[in-house]
Amino acid sequence: MTPALVVITYDRPETLQRLLSSLDAAVYPEAVDVPLIVTIDHGESPGAMRVFELARDFDWRFGTKRIVKQPRHLGLVEHFQEAGRLSRDHDAIILLEDDLTVAPPFYSFASQALARYDVDERIGGVCLYDLWFNGFTRLPFQPLADGSDVYFVRLPYTQGLALTAVQWRRFDEWWQMNGPVVQPHPALHPAFLSFGSDEWFPALASYLAREERFFCFPRVSLTTGWGDAGVHFDTRSEWFLAPVQLRGDVYRLPALDDSLAVYDSFFELAPERLKLLAQSLPPLEFDIDLNATKLPQNLRSDHVLTTRPVRQRLAQFGLRLQPLELNVVQEVPGDEISLARVEDVYWDRWAGLEARRRLEMLAWSKRRTSRRRSVAFGFARAANRLRRIKDSLRMRQK
């Protein structure tokens, strides 16, 4: 496939310049027209005017360039829809908001992944960002390593999307029928009900949950998010900065059914994948709630594998390895993970906090600075501040 690049921008010339520079430095197939479309939301501010000038003057060396200047102000949600509908004129599109930059091999990965998974209706699209954290717990997310370059989650993400024309059409038709308001659903985290009306991301997440589709993610990012101040951030956020690939050629892209790293919209591994790896588990149906973010209404089975405290259990494991599922696969001794009947799990707030404590201890135990070093760092900071003050006074006396 030869996806068109669709850049979504409004009134931040500095961020657009940064993104365009990264696109210019990326690698593209030779003798192929790679279309670039810059869609600019309507605005009259100096920043909006400068954005148009940057897009107009940018020399795109790899194919045709088109600028779409919206006749009225659309806002993020409607602008995202209009950008996605540009896929009608192309085999596929790569959607990039202007607070991103791309890695050199991003186009190769997107093209290969789109072509590989276009034949599977269960795949809703491709994300170019390695989802290194669980957005519900703010703890690291680490998919099982199965020898491939990708994993699958029943969630989208905002840091660079790639969709075929068919994948976008399926989502767009669903959106037109169901509207942008997200309704509760057992397969969808309730956090999506609290997003504002200026977010398109919840509607796409709801679509994936209800239609039982997945997004494909790379194990190393092809984009990074700079978290610039704008509609969603009053100040700059460093949270979305991620290591990116510098080289990439042919990617290992397994079929969805052959992947071990398949996760639901709560970042929980599909139970059938865990059963393949953990032969010691009892032969019964169960849900997985190792992140302790589900409630009974989010479960489909009578049993659950969880880090919450329980009254009694059918099997138990420790909590020392990451990813969390490895503790079950490796049969780590302990009692922090339990396989229990749903009615034997404590679902109250205190049980949830205890599970969170366990997970926090595991996540940060190897990354936390020791007390001795923390004290030394504090003294060093104070000493350097004092030195700067002395140097400043000395300069004034001269």
Secondary structure, DSSP 8 states (H G I E B T S, - for coil): ---EEEEEESS-HHHHHHHHHHHHHS---TT----EEEEE----SHHHHHHHHHHHH---TTS-EEEEE-SS--HHHHHHHHHHGGGGGSSEEEEEETTEEE-TTHHHHHHHHHHHHTT-TTEEEEESS---EETTTTEE------SSSEEEES---SS-EEEEHHHHHHHHHHHHHH-SS----TTS-GGGGG--TT-SHHHHHHHHHHHT-EEEEESSBSEEE---SSSS-SS---TT---B-S---S-----GGG-S-EE-TTS-B-HHHHHHH-TTS-SS--EEETTS---GGG--SSEEEESS-BSS-SEEE---SSSTTHHHHTT--SSSEEEEEGGGB--SHHHHHHHHHHHHHHHHTTTS--HHHHHHHHHHHHHHHHHHHHHHHHHHH-
